[in-house]
């Protein structure tokens, strides 16, 4: 098997530190969020992705086999008192990608997340079960492209796809495939988008070795007459190195035991992505090189498992880790610097270290007697709240899917003290907004997942609330009131209350259980 050669030349200086940018965008599990301009309440819409199957129902498959649903709420309706629940609904299989099985070899399944391009023109739809990436025109709601990620010896998925801040590419987290992949955005001389190209040659195998690549990526053009081409170029190389540039194994027990890629979070430099791993550890990758290249590596001694949330603000990257398995408590927030080298240069292992860490004292404990009455924890969705007038970053709101509460952190110096930055917490339970739905074992269990900060006239967080039939991470995401949650924030942005829940419903064949399982919410700004 091939390996990287250790470089004989001296390492080049690390890249420039990133800044808090003004590119715009939504917070989605892991995402760069930046200051939007002032918008009227009617200038946005909220997209909710529902993982529940909507097609293939039968006696043999009472919960369906594929599909998914988009719920799209107009901001004007949400800003009313009370909010008006009249979303546009689109079936991911029937309305958007009905020919997926024929054109890509599989139906789209499990709509896990959505991500707007930096200009909010295009929406990336991520299908975690089938490994698809769909590109949809945000204005017209018409599908443009459908890709299917690379198949490897460990699987094929698309857990999340995240745009580079410049909009020049999309990073694809091929989770079970254990690959980081890239779709390049093509533009004409006038800057208009002319195509999306799955650059197979850019794919980085996070495990490496011979026999890993078993199926190349696939592209389907949904409208040959729209002037936007959907293509695959090159091939994904098999037999990629099993070691990092430092010579360490990419994946090994006690180091990085399971390199299932969770979220590749790009920095404002448009050069680097922080790739979090399901088993713990992390890679920082030069996302502009072809193939993409590891330039820094972290093991489980520094970065714990199952990180999903990521936000860059105030010159730092903030990352979290959550529960990796049933009954294991995990709630950690990290603050990393942004200065990393460009390939082929690289850093020593575990360098630079995070500048600050906030870790719950019950991390690693099992549910039961070892834990307090509140039960175990799971840090997941991470939302940045900004000053509505200046756009300056003010607070990070870190949600807990299990305890239904939110820990709040102040974005102010000293930067090396996250504990000192902790500004308190608030609960999403007890407000009366979350009840129960068909098949729920309890009530008032909101189970917040991925959310986004409002760009309307009232400071809010819009968040996906999970249901009683979770299709992913069932050990942490079993909720009682699936739907769009509206968290109304205090005027100082450091506290909030779950004021409304706009419910979502997908019933199985017997009608006894609500299968709806919202996973992500994003705010899409409309063009003026």
Secondary structure, 3 states (H helix, E strand, C coil): CCCCCCCCCCCCCCCCCCCCCCCCCCCCCECCCCCCCCCCHHHEEEEEEECCCCECCCCCCCCCCEECEEEEEEHHHHCCCCCCCCCEEEEHHHHHCCCHHHHHCCCCECEEEEEECCCCCEEEEEECCCCEEEEEECCCCCEEEEEECCEECCECCCCEEEECCCCCEEEEEECCCCEEEEEEEEECCCCCEEEEEEEHHHCEECCCECCCEEECCEEEECCCCCCCEEEEECCCCCCECCECCCCCECCECCCECCCCEEEEEECCCCCEEEEEECCCCEEEEECCCCCCEEEEEECCCCCCCCCCCEEEECCEEEEEEECCCCCECEEEEEEECCCCCCCCCCCCCCCCCCCEEEECCCCCCECCCCCCCCCCCEEEEEEEEECCCCCCEEEEEEEECCCCEEEEEECCCCCCCHHHHEEEEEECCCCCCCCCCCCCCCCCCCCEEEEEECCCCCCEEEEEECCCCCCCCCCCCCCCCCEEEEEEECCCCCCEEEEEEEECCCECCCCCCECCCEEEEEEEECCC
